[in-house]
Amino acid sequence: MIDLGSPRDLAALALLALGVTFDLLGCLGLVRLPDVYNRLQAGTKCVTLGTFLLLLGVVVRFGFDAMGWKALLCIWFVAMTSPTAAHAIARGAHRSGVPLAPGSVLDRYREDGEARAASPIGAPARGGETP
């Protein structure tokens, strides 16, 4: 049971509320944003931060018992896998030719030559340019 008079429980509740807020905003971004690259941004930034805050709230609430250590292990796991998975998805989408949203102004993979390196020999790269 959460005791609202305890500073520890209040801090845990604040972390949990912030975590749920960031997760909600990340989910909203997944639904509302125009293309896979923008959706990945919402999914990795907001949801990762929201998950960190939720798990940190668990650590603050329960301390370093079995549940707290499991929450810390989950924080480490999310920190290692979420950015790596997002990068792999974005690079795979770019290499397979998934277009950017019409309002996008910057394509770092294209600037680095990723699109030309990924296209078959003799085939035009994404955007109709020749290699």
Secondary structure, 3 states (H helix, E strand, C coil): CCCCCCHHHHHHHHHHHHHHHHHHHHHHHHHHCCCHHHHHHHHHHHHHHHHHHHHHHHHHHHCCCHHHHHHHHHHHHHHHHHHHHHHHHHHHHHHCCCCCCCCCCCCHHHHCCHHHHHCCCCCCCCCCCCC
